[in-house]
Amino acid sequence: MRHSPDYAAGDDEWVAALVRENPWAAFVSFVPGRGLVASHYPVMLDEEADGIVLLSHVGRPDERAHELGRHELLAIVEGPQGYVSPGWYGVSPAVPTWNFAVAHLYGTPELLSGEENLAVLDRMVELLERPLPEPFLMAGTLQNEEYARRIVGGTVGFRMRVTRLEGKEKMSQDKPAAVVDRVLEALRAPGPYRNPRLARRMEQVHRPRGTDDA
């Protein structure tokens, strides 16, 4: 990732929040003799661990494609992102840009046993179903629990302690407040680049909770 001190992020608290809010990751390995291998799966934090520890799984045979557990794995977690037009700035000169939040997380996975994997999948489903009015739990009924136990063998779970990380959050921090306000307005307005989620993230960066907007 390009080194940009003005947009650097990535302490444990920032990364943890990014993963909680965006529980989907791209996993990338370099496998000798094969080259780069990439997969995409849901991810969550081991909230009981010290530091940043990821919990996830891959579907078979991706564990063989990645040689999972034998070497370092890169997990890429992205937050809100989107195009920002220079026409929104109201100043000149100006150029287009792209705002985003992303973390590159590195570590060597530790494979889970079948029972550990089932427990992690159960927790992940519960986490993702929690906002729904009638959560569908993997072990919600005896019939569904039996079905879950049958299909869990098609996945390989893993725990990955993050040993190094890079984070970047580019949310127009280099722009005056008046320009930021115009970008926020444009992102919330109808149009091809309407992006309320990015606008909310920008507002969190520029106006952290508890600050005075006056």
Secondary structure, 3 states (H helix, E strand, C coil): CCCCHHHEECCHHHHHHHHHHCCEEEEEEEECCCEEEEEEEEEEECCCCCCCEEEEEEECCHHHHCCCCCCCEEEEEEEEEEEECHHHCCCCCCCCEEEEEEEEEEECCEECCHHHHHHHHHHHHHHHHCCCCCCCCCCCCHHHHHHHHHHHHHEEEEEEECCEEEEEEECCCCCCHHHHHHHHHHHHCCCCCCCHHHHHHHHHHHCCCCCCCC
